[in-house]
Amino acid sequence: MEQYQISLDDIERQNILGNEPIRYAFIDEFGGFGFDFSKPSTSKLFILCATIVKSEDLEELSQKIVGIRNKFFSKSEMKSSNIGSDDRRRTVILTDVLQLNFRSVLFIANKEDFYSSALTNYKQTFYKYMHKLLYETLYRVYPKLKIYADQLGDDEFRNGFKKYVENNRPKYNLLNDYDFNFVDSKDSNVVQLSDIIVGSIARHLNEPNAPNFLEILKGKIQHIEYFPNKGTPQNIPTDLAAKFDNQIYSLSYDLATSYIDKNCRSDDNEVRLRVGFLKILLFEVQNGNPFKYVTSNQIIGILNEYVDFKVTRDHLYRRIVAPLRDDKVIIASSNQGYKIPVNTDDIYTYLNQTNIIVSPMLHRIEICRDLIKTKTDNQLDVLDHIAYLKYKKYFD
């Protein structure tokens, strides 16, 4: 591992991160390495689920999971495979899961889309790379994180995997706050929770007639990372398909993802919140209803997981949405919330909302200007000031 030189910027960054709460991520997976899709047992999907919990909430969460396990699994290990195709039972179990205090980050890979790549040659390379993509996302969102993954392979593989994670994690954390280890799912209640979640998502994606468990769990899912990243909405309602404008959506999507790509490694809390905000909107447009707005309360509830201070509605608009728009990210808004635009109606809704606020203000400026010009026989035009020439041009 190359030697890393500590700089003054690193020390300042560490001071910022020092205030962040410690979180734990418990990871389980669905699918495996195989690429012989002619076999019914070979999954076309590989899914990782990280269940995120704050350190102070871990014990309570674990105890409540025990209650769910005792209630539905006769005190044995909670496993999605034990629920199988009993969707009614799964729905009832998830109803109880939704009451728990956690967030999830998902990584979903469609193996058919990279069938001819080098990732299909070696099992170790495949697992390391898939996990690396998830961990990069986790480390960016949560500056202080301890990761526990369900056991993979033999001791030799696990030791090599741990070394790989250590070598590819952020190097600037002076306090070594990024920990990684394997754990047997039998000994971890939260890994068992991840098993239920990842199995339910897989059930929805693999079985067209199964309930939309992704929609059921949506309130608990912080982010979904797709590989390869397709970027297209998954659930355009049939009756609204004609209203979807791919030009508007593609432009808005590209601007949002470009901002994320440029700023995802920032340690500035405000920038992290903006990245998180865009990921929330992208999650809804890609996995939920692309025509639906995400309410301010929903957004604030998720963003408050990112930082150790309280995000308010005023903070959301002034410090998150407004700077993003200044940075040329197109965000639609209405009294229902915020969204990634998917047609001109979304744009006009935003413009109309803005016009309701801006138009009366401009009218008052015009009244003020005209009164002063009249009183001074047109000798004084307050809009001649260099700061207001754009308004003068508008009115003239």
ZANUSE-165278 format. One record per residue (C-alpha): residue in one letter; x, y, z. Coordinates in steps of 0.001 Angstrom, whole numbers, padded with zeros to 6 digits, always signed. Layout:
// residues N
aXYZ ...
END
This chain:
// residues 396
m+000000+000000+000000 e+001449+003350-000991 q+002445+005797+001713 y-000011+008656+002143 q+001295+012105+003131 i-000891+013973+005625 s-001589+017588+004695 l-003151+020551+006491 d-006256+019995+004373 d-006437+016443+005714 i-006311+017730+009295 e-009048+020276+008597 r-011146+017589+006905 q-010681+015328+009916 n-011906+018099+012237 i-015088+018315+010149 l-015610+014557+010065 g-014962+014259+013781 n-018437+015642+014493 e-020163+013014+012366 p-021939+010158+014188 i-020543+006648+013795 r-022726+004374+011693 y-022746+000658+011039 a-023491-001010+007705 f-024591-004652+007674 i-024433-006226+004230 d-026007-009259+002635 e-026388-010249-000998 f-028626-012001-003478 g-027341-013879-006520 g-023845-015066-007201 f-020992-015319-009647 g-022479-017727-012216 f-023091-016574-015802 d-024609-019693-017359 f-028099-018272-017714 s-029388-021471-019303 k-029464-022924-015788 p-032596-022006-013801 s-030470-021705-010663 t-028323-018916-012163 s-029621-015500-011228 k-029396-012706-013782 l-029165-010216-010935 f-026549-009605-008279 i-027876-007416-005458 l-026166-006063-002355 c-028100-004523+000526 a-026436-002412+003199 t-028593-001770+006251 i-027391+001447+007890 v-027884+002249+011571 k-026405+004823+013945 s-024262+003434+016739 e-026639+004701+019426 d-029596+002948+017735 l-027889-000389+017075 e-028818-002219+020280 e-032485-001217+020120 l-032702-002197+016451 s-031124-005574+017165 q-033586-006263+019980 k-036584-005388+017797 i-035314-007677+015039 v-035248-010485+017599 g-038938-009760+018230 i-039726-010072+014515 r-037681-013268+014281 n-039496-014820+017237 k-042851-013774+015780 f-042402-015036+012215 f-039477-017485+012164 s-040013-019561+015320 k-036888-018014+016861 s-034669-019412+014064 e-032520-017333+011697 m-034435-014858+009531 k-033854-015764+005892 s-035729-014597+002826 s-035400-018076+001323 n-037532-019420+004173 i-040368-017124+003070 g-040036-018200-000552 s-043021-017435-002774 d-045417-016782+000109 d-045890-013126-000818 r-048686-012565+001693 r-046438-013690+004546 r-043566-011597+003183 t-045789-008499+003049 v-046874-008986+006661 i-043239-009366+007770 l-042198-006233+005865 t-045001-004312+007556 d-043227-004947+010860 v-039806-004242+009302 l-040991-000789+008234 q-041442+000148+011890 l-037717-000288+012575 n-035191+002551+012662 f-032756+002008+009779 r-031916+003038+006228 s-030848+000871+003311 v-028511+001411+000382 l-028873-001029-002511 f-026521-002036-005308 i-028238-003807-008214 a-026199-005333-011037 n-027758-006894-014122 k-025228-009577-015003 e-026549-009940-018548 d-025388-006401-019304 f-021712-007188-018684 y-021710-010833-019756 s-018692-010367-022065 s-016594-008285-019662 a-013545-009391-017657 l-015735-009512-014538 t-017103-012863-015701 n-013707-014581-015717 y-012781-014757-012044 k-015069-015172-009055 q-012832-013189-006693 t-012536-010277-009124 f-016306-010223-009564 y-017096-010113-005839 k-014378-007584-005045 y-015457-005211-007774 m-019182-005423-006975 h-018575-004780-003283 k-016102-001993-004094 l-018790-000095-006026 l-021183-000327-003077 y-018557+000624-000498 e-017519+003678-002507 t-021115+004875-002337 l-021331+004166+001395 y-018059+005914+002241 r-019124+009039+000346 v-022450+009299+002162 y-021261+008266+005620 p-017842+009643+006588 k-017534+007408+009687 l-018597+003866+008948 k-018047+000337+010237 i-018973-002358+007718 y-019944-005927+008531 a-020634-008243+005594 d-022110-011720+005567 q-019368-014312+005225 l-018032-015143+001748 g-015874-018085+000692 d-013081-019592+002759 d-010587-017957+005136 e-008080-017294+002351 f-010688-015511+000228 r-011984-013463+003175 n-008487-012361+004198 g-007719-011296+000643 f-011052-009515+000408 k-010435-007582+003650 k-007030-006504+002354 y-008634-005375-000891 v-011203-003239+000977 e-008485-001744+003167 n-006397-000782+000129 n-009361+000779-001689 r-010998+002738+001097 p-010457+006513+001577 k-006858+007137+002607 y-007328+010496+004271 n-009145+009300+007406 l-006509+009922+010070 l-008436+008175+012833 n-008944+005016+010787 d-012711+005228+011273 y-013452+002902+008367 d-013628-000649+009703 f-014516-003758+007745 n-015080-007335+008812 f-017032-010451+007979 v-019682-011839+010295 d-021749-015020+010278 s-025372-014065+009608 k-026431-016398+012426 d-024612-014081+014828 s-025891-010787+013404 n-029527-009770+013652 v-029020-006806+011312 v-027378-008938+008602 q-030504-011090+008801 l-032577-007943+008276 s-030477-007199+005177 d-031195-010749+003962 i-034948-010151+004202 i-034692-006822+002368 v-032401-007982-000440 g-034454-011141-000929 s-037671-009127-001136 i-036202-006735-003713 a-034989-009719-005747 r-038423-011335-005504 h-040000-008180-006965 l-037442-007856-009781 n-037454-011537-010747 e-041167-012319-010481 p-043503-010125-012584 n-046553-011227-010592 a-045013-010586-007163 p-045994-007464-005200 n-043846-004377-005689 f-041697-004876-002611 l-039416-002077-003787 e-042337+000323-003515 i-043260-001095-000101 l-039704-000566+001196 k-039138+002743-000599 g-039436+004813+002558 k-036463+002953+004048 i-034230+002984+000975 q-031762+005854+000945 h-030213+005164-002441 i-029979+002570-005212 e-026819+002246-007269 y-027272+000438-010592 f-024531-001313-012542 p-024298-000673-015400 n-026078+002622-014829 k-028998+002761-017268 g-030561+005945-015982 t-034010+005202-017393 p-037202+005204-015282 q-038338+001687-014448 n-042028+002329-013745 i-043633+004721-016229 p-047407+004282-015758 t-049012+003019-018969 d-051666+005735-018963 l-048988+008459-018645 a-046403+007071-021074 a-047395+009573-023774 k-046604+012437-021403 f-043022+011304-020828 d-040590+013513-022765 n-037240+011762-023085 q-035473+014963-024175 i-036483+016837-021033 y-035759+013841-018818 s-032366+013056-020377 l-031197+016653-020036 s-032358+016882-016416 y-030909+013458-015572 d-027541+014232-017165 l-027232+017571-015332 a-028108+015969-011978 t-025743+013009-012391 s-022980+015293-013653 y-023242+017359-010466 i-023131+014186-008369 d-020093+012850-010223 k-018211+016132-009746 n-019065+016549-006075 c-019639+013068-004616 r-016276+013062-002827 s-016728+016453-001186 d-016460+016697+002608 d-018406+019976+002682 n-021670+019221+004475 e-023694+021566+002254 v-022373+019901-000893 r-022996+016450+000599 l-026599+017475+001274 r-027013+018681-002315 v-025659+015397-003633 g-027975+013528-001262 f-030940+015660-002360 l-030332+014837-006027 k-029994+011132-005233 i-033390+011217-003514 l-035014+012756-006602 l-033205+010348-008924 f-034318+007406-006799 e-037962+008443-007143 v-037833+009099-010885 q-035968+005845-011614 n-037657+003463-009173 g-040927+005071-008156 n-043400+007130-010140 p-041471+009532-012439 f-044431+011908-012415 k-044577+012104-008629 y-043069+014849-006464 v-041050+014034-003352 t-042358+016081-000443 s-040135+018426+001529 n-040817+016434+004703 q-039687+013201+003039 i-036517+014847+001776 i-035710+016491+005098 g-036239+013205+006942 i-033602+011515+004784 l-031133+014415+004669 n-031109+014647+008459 e-029409+011233+008360 y-026449+012801+006539 v-025404+015469+009037 d-025346+016207+012752 f-027467+019368+012450 k-031160+019756+011657 v-032132+020478+008062 t-035162+022792+007901 r-037460+023765+005018 d-035700+027112+004738 h-032320+025385+004694 l-033595+022957+002050 y-034587+025764-000299 r-031884+028369+000338 r-028826+026168+000903 i-029631+023118-001196 v-032154+023724-004000 a-031205+027324-004886 p-027429+026643-005183 l-028137+023574-007317 r-030226+025655-009698 d-027464+028273-009751 d-025134+025408-010718 k-027323+024682-013767 v-029181+021688-012381 i-032825+021650-013501 i-035171+020899-010598 a-038944+020988-010883 s-040946+022114-007866 s-044511+022771-006815 n-046484+022924-003593 q-046232+019112-003641 g-042425+019041-003393 y-039503+018534-005780 k-038706+016213-008691 i-036534+015544-011722 p-038477+016978-014703 v-039782+014434-017208 n-041790+016754-019475 t-042574+020406-020217 d-045496+020312-017773 d-042974+019900-014945 i-041013+022904-016224 y-044105+025082-016587 t-045301+024104-013114 y-041976+025336-011719 l-042088+028520-013818 n-045674+029242-012758 q-044788+028749-009103 t-041834+031108-009493 n-043927+033624-011435 i-046443+033852-008595 i-043612+035022-006332 v-041459+037022-008736 s-044090+038849-010799 p-045573+040872-007876 m-042063+041802-006730 l-041132+043082-010182 h-044395+045021-010357 r-043572+046739-007048 i-040117+047660-008341 e-041737+049152-011430 i-044150+051206-009298 c-041284+052511-007143 r-039229+053428-010207 d-042100+055224-011938 l-043010+057239-008833 i-039443+058498-008415 k-039046+059275-012122 t-042310+061246-012066 k-041341+063191-008957 t-037912+064099-010390 d-039121+064894-013921 n-037270+061822-015187 q-033996+063140-013778 l-033519+060101-011518 d-033968+056528-012614 v-033093+054264-009694 l-032480+051427-012137 d-029530+053296-013680 h-027428+051942-010829 i-025007+049302-012131 a-026471+046666-009813 y-029951+047069-011343 l-029269+047520-015047 k-030693+044082-015811 y-034011+045192-014295 k-033942+048400-016332 k-033402+046376-019484 y-036313+044140-018506 f-038746+047012-017916 d-037600+049060-020899 
END
